[in-house]
Amino acid sequence: MKPELILKGTLLFAALASFVLSVTVYFNAGDDTNGRLNGIYIGIWVPSILALGSFLLAHRRAPK
């Protein structure tokens, strides 16, 4: 497999796992405000992971 394909797959899996974990934590918190805030905090990881992936992939394609 190409390293770029492995990187894309890993980043997409990490973003999806973060999203699923965020939703799970948020809705299992019940009335606990801190638990819901933890779910929101984990949800913020998703765009950060995808931005990191974009940065890494753009860096790999940059002309040398």
N, C-alpha and C positions, 0 to 999 in steps of 0.2 A: 504494500500500500504506500501511497505517496505521503510524505510527512505533512503536507498541507491538508490533505483529507483527514488525517488523524487529528490534527489540530482543530479543524472545523468541527468534527464530530465530538471531540472532547469538550470544546467550549459550549456547543449547543446542549450537550448532555448536562453540563454543569449549570447552565442557565435554566433548563427545564427542571432539574432537581431542586434548584433554589426556589423556583416558583411553586412547585408542589409542596416543598417543606414550608414555605411561607403561608400558603393557604391552609395547610394542615395545622400549623401552630396558631394561626389567627382564629380559626373556627373552633379549635379545641380549647381555647382559652376561656370560653364562657363569658362570665362577667368580670374576669380578671383584666384590669386595664393594662397592667405590665405585660401580660401574656399577649394581648393584642398588639401592643407596641413592639414586642419582639417579632411578631409575625410581619408587621410593616417593615421593620428594620431588615429582616431577611429578604423581603421583597425588593428592597432597594439594591440588593446585590445583583439582580438580574441585568439591569442596564449597565452596571459596572463590568460584569463579566463579558457582556457583548461588546462593550466599548474596548475592553482590553483585547478581545479577539480581533476587532477591526484594526486596532493599532498594530498588533503583531502581524496580521496578514498584509497590511499596507507596507509595513517595514520590509517584509520578505519580498514584495514585488517592486520595491523602489529600484530605479536604475542605479547601476554602480559605476 
